Amino acid sequence: MKKLILSGMIAAAACMFSGCASVEVAKGDDLSNMKLAPSGQTVSHINASNWGLYFLKWPMITGSVKSMGAVSFFDEDSVNIPKVTKVLTREAAKQGATEVLDVESTHTSQNIPIPFPFLFYMHSVDVSGNAIK
């Protein structure tokens, strides 16, 4: 019975912390007609993010940067700054931008102490920048 309860708790935690990759774009009225760079035409401000559940250093469930909005199981190690920066620059290029300025990134890792400490981690990456023509 204890094993069944523990398995249920692990499954619930995995679902609760399943990975997600997303891109948010602010442009036009969202920017109150403000320029985001001293020269060039402002296209948008873009924020790309991804997060996932890891066992030690191996990905279990992560957001897929290859197919935005999809989840990758035990396959895609995509919760890192280079992969998420690629998502950001790809989105800027789709919008016709020739430059991305003021790029800022954060990477966090949080230990999940259930059922044992130092085995499961939730990694999260955010990268944002201003797309300019």
Secondary structure, DSSP 8 states (H G I E B T S, - for coil): -HHHHHHHHHHHHHHHT--EEEEEEE-GGGGTT--SSSSS-EEEEEEEEEEEEEETTEEEEEE-SSSTT-EEESS----SHHHHHHHHHHHHHHTT-SEEEEEEEEEEEEEE-SSSTTTEEEEEEEEEEEEE-
